[in-house]
Amino acid sequence: MSPGTNTDDIREIATLVQDVSRRLDLQDQLLQTLNMLVATGDATRLLPVIAPFLHHPDPQVRSKAVLVMGRASQNVACFERALADDNDRVRANAVESMWGMRSSYAAALLRRATKDAHNRVAANAAVGLHRIGDRAGAEALEAMAHHPDPIFRASAAWALGHLADRCFLPLAHRLRADADPKVRLLALRSLARMRESAPASAPSE
C-alpha cells in the first residue's frame, strides 16, 4: 500500500465506487474513482468491488476496471477474457496491465496480442514482450514499422520511445524518414528519449 493510504481510505474508495456505479449519469466520476484505485498502489482488497465493472456496458469503465484488476490480481484468466473483448481500449489496457509478467502463459498471450487488429493493442503487447526479454517484441515492432497503415507505424515509433532502448536506434532512424508526418514526429521524440537514456560519457583524462 502506498504511503498515506490506510484502511479507512480504502473503505472510503470502495464506498464511493459502489455509490457512483448506481448513477448512469456519473460515468466521468466513476472513471476518476477507478483512477483513485490505481493510485492507492494496493487494490487487492477491492477486487470484489472492481470485478462487476469488468462487464460494465461503458467500454471506458471496462477498460479502466481491467487495468486496475490486472495490476492488483495478476490473474491471467482475467487477461484472457479481456483480450476477447470487442473494444480495443479494453484489450489495450489488459495488455498494458500484463507488463512485467514473465510466465510462459502470459508471454503467449502477449505474442498473440501482437497480431491484434488494433495498433495500440499490438504496440502494447510488443512493449510487454521486449520488457521481459522476449525477442518476439522486437520482431513485432519491426513488422509494425513496415506496416502499410501509418497508424501502425506511428504506434511502433511511440513504442520505441516508451522503451528508450538504444538497440532500436536504426529502426527509429528509419521511421524518422517515414512519409507520414505523425510517424516522423514520434520517431524524432523516440530518438530524443534514447539519447536521454544513454549513459554519460566517461570524462577524458
For each residue, the residues with C-beta under 8 A, 3 or more apart:
1: 5 6 10 40 41 42
2: 5 39 40 41 42
3:
4: 9
5: 1 2 9 10 40 41 42
6: 1 9 10
7: 10 11
8: 11 12
9: 4 5 6 12 13 40
10: 1 5 6 7 13 14 40 42 45 46
11: 7 8 14 15
12: 8 9 15 16
13: 9 10 16 17 33 36 37 40 46
14: 10 11 17 18 46 49
15: 11 12 18 19
16: 12 13 19 20 33 36
17: 13 14 20 21 30 33 34 37 46 49 50
18: 14 15 21 22 49
19: 15 16 22 23
20: 16 17 23 26 29 30 33
21: 17 18 30 52 53
22: 18 19
23: 19 20 26 29
24: 27
25:
26: 20 23 29 30
27: 24 30 31 58 60 61
28: 31 32
29: 20 23 26 32 33
30: 17 20 21 26 27 33 34 61
31: 27 28 34 35 60 61 64
32: 28 29 35 36
33: 13 16 17 20 29 30 36 37
34: 17 30 31 37 38 50 53 61 64 65 68
35: 31 32 38 39 64
36: 13 16 32 33 39 40
37: 13 17 33 34 40 43 46 50 68
38: 34 35 43 67 68 71
39: 2 35 36
40: 1 2 5 9 10 13 36 37 43
41: 1 2 5
42: 1 2 5 10 45 72
43: 37 38 40 46 47 50 68 69 71 72
44: 47 72 73
45: 10 42
46: 10 13 14 17 37 43 49 50 72
47: 43 44 50 51 69 72 73
48: 51
49: 14 17 18 46 52
50: 17 34 37 43 46 47 53 54 65 68 69 72
51: 47 48 54 65 69
52: 21 49 55 56
53: 21 34 50 56 61 62 64 65
54: 50 51 62 65 66 69 78 81 82
55: 52 62
56: 52 53 61 62 65
57:
58: 27 61 62
59: 62 63 85 87 89 90
60: 27 31 63 64 89
61: 27 30 31 34 53 56 58 64 65
62: 53 54 55 56 58 59 65 66 85 87 90
63: 59 60 66 67 87 89 90 92 93
64: 31 34 35 53 60 61 67 68 93
65: 34 50 51 53 54 56 61 62 68 69
66: 54 62 63 69 70 78 82 85 90 93 94 97
67: 38 63 64 70 71 93 94 96 97
68: 34 37 38 43 50 64 65 71 72
69: 43 47 50 51 54 65 66 72 73 75 78 97
70: 66 67 73 74 75 78 79 82 93 94 97 98
71: 38 43 67 68 74 97
72: 42 43 44 46 47 50 68 69
73: 44 47 69 70 78
74: 70 71 101
75: 69 70 78 79
76: 79 80 101 103 105 106 109
77: 80 81
78: 54 66 69 70 73 75 81 82 94
79: 70 75 76 82 83 94 95 97 98 106 109
80: 76 77 83 84 109
81: 54 77 78 84 85
82: 54 66 70 78 79 85 90 91 93 94
83: 79 80 91 94 95 109 112 113
84: 80 81
85: 59 62 66 81 82 90 91 94
86:
87: 59 62 63 90 91
88: 91 92 116 118 120 121
89: 59 60 63 92 93 120
90: 59 62 63 66 82 85 87 93 94
91: 82 83 85 87 88 94 95 113 116 118 121
92: 63 88 89 95 96 118 120 121 124
93: 63 64 66 67 70 82 89 90 96 97
94: 66 67 70 78 79 82 83 85 90 91 97 98
95: 79 83 91 92 98 99 110 113 121 124 125 128
96: 67 92 93 99 124 128
97: 66 67 69 70 71 79 93 94
98: 70 79 94 95 101 106 109 110 128
99: 95 96 124 127 128 131
100: 128 131 132
101: 74 76 98 106 107 128 132
102: 106 107 132
103: 76 106 107
104: 107 108
105: 76 108 109
106: 76 79 98 101 102 103 109 110
107: 101 102 103 104 110 111 129 132 134 136
108: 104 105 111 112
109: 76 79 80 83 98 105 106 112 113
110: 95 98 106 107 113 114 125 128 129 134 136 137
111: 107 108 114 125 129 134 136
112: 83 108 109 115 125
113: 83 91 95 109 110 116 121 122 124 125
114: 110 111 122 125 126 129 136 137 140
115: 112 122
116: 88 91 113 121 122 125
117: 121
118: 88 91 92 121 122
119: 122 123 144 149 151 152 154 155
120: 88 89 92 123 124 155
121: 88 91 92 95 113 116 117 118 124 125
122: 113 114 115 116 118 119 125 126 140 144 152 155
123: 119 120 126 127 141 144 152 155 156 158 159
124: 92 95 96 99 113 120 121 127 128 159
125: 95 110 111 112 113 114 116 121 122 128 129 137 140
126: 114 122 123 129 130 136 137 138 140 141 144 156 159
127: 99 123 124 130 131 137 159 162 163
128: 95 96 98 99 100 101 110 124 125 131 132 137
129: 107 110 111 114 125 126 132 134 136 137 140
130: 126 127 133 134 137 138 141 163 165
131: 99 100 127 128 137 163
132: 100 101 102 107 128 129 137
133: 130
134: 107 110 111 129 130 137
135: 138 139
136: 107 110 111 114 126 129 139 140
137: 110 114 125 126 127 128 129 130 131 132 134 140 141
138: 126 130 135 141 142 167 168
139: 135 136 142 143
140: 114 122 125 126 129 136 137 143 144
141: 123 126 130 137 138 144 145 156 159 160 168 171
142: 138 139 145 146 171
143: 139 140 146 147
144: 119 122 123 126 140 141 147 152 153 155 156 159
145: 141 142 153 156 157 171 174 175
146: 142 143 153
147: 143 144 152 153 156
148:
149: 119 152 153
150: 153 154 178 179 180 182 183
151: 119 154 155
152: 119 122 123 144 147 149 155 156
153: 144 145 146 147 149 150 156 157 175 178 180 183
154: 119 150 151 157 158 180 182 183 186
155: 119 120 122 123 144 151 152 158 159
156: 123 126 141 144 145 147 152 153 159 160 171 175
157: 145 153 154 160 161 172 175 178 183 186 187 189 190
158: 123 154 155 161 162 186 190
159: 123 124 126 127 141 144 155 156 162 163
160: 141 156 157 163 164 165 168 171 172 175 187 190 194
161: 157 158 164 172 186 189 190 192 193 194
162: 127 158 159
163: 127 130 131 159 160 168
164: 160 161 190 193 194 196 197
165: 130 160 168 194 197
166: 169 194 197 198
167: 138
168: 138 141 160 163 165 171 172 190 194
169: 166 172 173 191 194
170: 173 174
171: 141 142 145 156 160 168 174 175
172: 157 160 161 168 169 175 176 187 190 191 194
173: 169 170 176 177 187 191
174: 145 170 171 177 178
175: 145 153 156 157 160 171 172 178 183 184 186 187 190
176: 172 173 184 187 188 191
177: 173 174 184
178: 150 153 157 174 175 183 184 187
179: 150 183
180: 150 153 154 183 184
181: 184 185
182: 150 154 185 186
183: 150 153 154 157 175 178 179 180 186 187
184: 175 176 177 178 180 181 187 188
185: 181 182 188 189
186: 154 157 158 161 175 182 183 189 190
187: 157 160 172 173 175 176 178 183 184 190 191
188: 176 184 185 191 192
189: 157 161 185 186 192 193
190: 157 158 160 161 164 168 172 175 186 187 193 194
191: 169 172 173 176 187 188 194 195
192: 161 188 189 195 196
193: 161 164 189 190 196 197
194: 160 161 164 165 166 168 169 172 190 191 197 198
195: 191 192 198
196: 164 192 193
197: 164 165 166 193 194
198: 166 194 195
199:
200:
201:
202:
203:
204:
205:
